[in-house]
Amino acid sequence: MGLMHSLQISASALMAQRLRMDVIANNVANQNTTRTAAGGPYKHQSVTFEEQRAGAPFRDALGRASERSGGAGGGVRVRAIVDDDSPARRVHDPKHPDADADGYVLLPNIDVISEMTDLVSARRAYEASVTVLNATKSLALRALDLGRGT
């Protein structure tokens, strides 16, 4: 595995975690949204990841020779952004414009504490990927310096 491959893996992790943070921010921003284009309250969303395989399909056709020889994966990618189908919160607020006849409003199924916990986790994963990226860059620069004879 070369230095460029390490940079690509780190970049895939940075992009995936940035999207995860965007989805979390969207959840927090819509915690009180009672109307959507689809009808009803906003639904909590989460990001699912999957491994991004390294190598070409030809190598895969040969029985994943890279795995047998100790090769590394190809990073991570976002598999999907999934809506949570758990029921909305029912809150009594008779003055709300979206209240039903009994005075209840359906609010999104978003727990801000869980969102903040997920945000901290995403931020730490992002920072770890930046650290790997910087270490790889430092190794590449050191290799260039060695090549110059300095």
N, C-alpha and C positions, 0 to 999 in steps of 0.2 A: 504494500500500500504506500503510495507516494504522498508527499506533502499536499499536493492539490486535492487528493481524495479526502484527506483530513479536513481541509478547508471546506470542501463541498458538504461533508457530513455536518460540520459545525454550522454552516449556512442553513442547511435544512432544519436544524434544531432551532436556530434563531427565528426563521420564518414561521415555524409551527408554533413556537411559544408566543410570538407576537400576535398571531391570529387568535390564540387562546386568550391573551389579554384583551384583545379587541372584543371578543364575544363576552367576556366577563364585564367589561365596561358597558357593553350594550345591555346586558342583563340588569346591571345596577341602574342605568339610565331609565330603563323601562319598568322599574319596580312598582310604579303606580299607574301604568298604562292599562286602562280598562277597555279600550277599543282598538282593534287592529283591522287591517284590510280583510283578513280572513274571518273576522267576526269574533267577538268575545275578547277576553283579556290576553295580554301578551303571554307567551309561553316561554318558560326558562329554557335556555339553550346550553348545550355543552359540546365540547370538541372531543372527537375520538381520533386517536393516532394509530398508525400502523408502521411497521418497519418498511423502509424503502430498500429494496434489494439492490445490491451492487452488481455490476457486471452486465454483460450483454446476454440476450436470450440464448445465444449459442452456448455460452458457458453453462447456462441453466439446463440446456438440452443434454449436456454431457454429465448430468447427475450432480450438479452443483459442486464441481471440482474445487471451487474456492473454499467451500465449507470443510472439505476433507483436508485441504492443505492449510487450514487455519486462517483463511481470508476473513476480512471484516465485512460488516454489513455496509449498506449505503446510506444510512441516516434514517430520518423519520419523515413522514408526510401525514397530512391531515386526511383521514379517511372520510369523515363526515362531520357536519354540524347537525346535532340531533336535538329535536324539540322534546322536552319533558312532558309526558302526557298525564302527570299527576294532577289531581283536581285543583282548581283555583281556590284561593282563600275567600271565604264568604264573610264580609265585614258589614256590620250594621251602620249605615250612614244614609239616613233618609233624605238628606239635602243634596246628595250627589246626583248629577244628571243621569247617570247610568243605573241608579237604584231601581230595583224591581218594586212591585206593588207592596211588598212587605218591608221595604226600606233597606234591603241588602244589596251590596255591590260585590261583584266578583273581581278580585284583585289577582295579579300574577302570583304564581307559586315560587316566588323568589325569596330566599333567605340571605339577607345582606351579610350576615356573619360568615356563612359558607362561601359566599362570593369573595369576601375579603381573604379568607383562608386560601381559596384557590388562586387568588391574585398573588399572594405571597409565594405560593408554590411555583407559579409560572414565572415570577420575577427571579426567583433563585435558580430555576432551570435555565432561564435566559442568561443570567450572570455566569453560570457554570459554562455555558457554551461560549460566551465571550472570552472566558479564561482559557478555554481550549484553543480558541481561534488565535488569541494573542501568543500562547505558548508555541503554536505551530508556526506563526509568523516569525517569532524570535528564533526558532530553530532554522527556518529558511534563511534568515538574514545571517545567522552565524555560519551556516554552510557556505554562503556566498563570501563571507569574510575569509573563511578557510581556503576557499578556491583562489582568492586574490593573494593569499600568502600573508595576511595580516594577523 
